[in-house]
């Protein structure tokens, strides 16, 4: 992940992830937490905008707004 974020072809924009808990269990949650320790990363909690049995939230607009807010917080403009 660090190599991808700091790669020469990237613009320095943050890497943002939708936090899709409870899918994947504790192992996936641990990886997400560890990823957030890398500089210029962020997450948007999405577990409340989807269905309990589907990893893909039906409310895509809510997810997009949360990721946009996380990007704004990281970039500050």
C-alpha atoms as one frame of an Amber mdcrd trajectory, in Angstrom:
protein
   0.000   0.000   0.000   2.792   2.436   0.872   4.491   1.857  -2.483   1.202
   2.445  -4.285   0.507   5.680  -2.404   3.994   7.096  -2.904   4.424   5.876
  -6.483   5.976   8.323  -8.952   2.881   8.524 -11.151   0.520   9.619  -8.389
  -0.486  13.194  -7.690  -0.174  13.037  -3.923  -3.912  12.650  -3.423  -4.913
  10.618  -0.393  -5.763   6.926  -0.662  -9.271   6.578   0.749 -11.009   3.342
   1.630 -14.634   2.560   2.405 -14.608   0.729   5.749 -16.958  -2.127   4.965
 -17.217  -3.711   8.395 -18.390  -6.267   9.457 -17.398  -8.011   6.207 -14.187
  -9.999   6.359 -14.212 -10.265  10.119 -11.511  -9.138  12.535  -8.647  -9.858
  10.127  -9.935  -7.389   7.537 -10.661  -4.804  10.223  -7.078  -5.164  11.481
  -5.691  -4.627   7.972  -7.871  -1.507   7.588  -6.608  -0.107  10.905  -3.003
  -0.812   9.924  -3.540   0.830   6.541  -4.701   4.017   8.255  -1.308   4.281
   9.956   0.238   4.959   6.534   0.557   8.660   5.763  -2.064  10.223   3.496
  -4.726   7.538   3.943  -8.272   7.797   5.210 -11.471   5.820   5.542 -15.202
   6.338   5.410 -17.450   4.154   7.561 -20.106   2.564   5.341 -21.674  -0.205
   7.376 -24.857   1.778   7.956 -25.677   2.451   4.278 -25.923  -1.071   2.928
 -27.554  -4.400   3.494 -26.286  -6.811   6.139 -25.848  -9.580   3.563 -24.225
  -7.564   0.732 -20.745  -6.031   0.808 -21.745  -3.474  -1.857 -23.796  -0.642
  -0.326 -26.941   0.204  -2.234 -26.643   3.876  -1.257 -23.642   4.774  -3.418
 -24.221   8.516  -3.011 -23.797   8.329   0.778 -20.512   6.439   0.333 -19.303
   8.963  -2.255 -20.144  11.911   0.022 -18.272  10.334   2.937 -15.211   9.632
   0.798 -15.340  13.188  -0.580 -15.460  14.563   2.956 -12.481  12.418   3.942
 -10.564  13.701   0.897 -11.439  17.294   1.765 -10.194  16.764   5.324  -6.915
  15.345   4.031  -6.336  18.033   1.391  -7.875  20.947   3.224  -9.327  22.685
   0.180
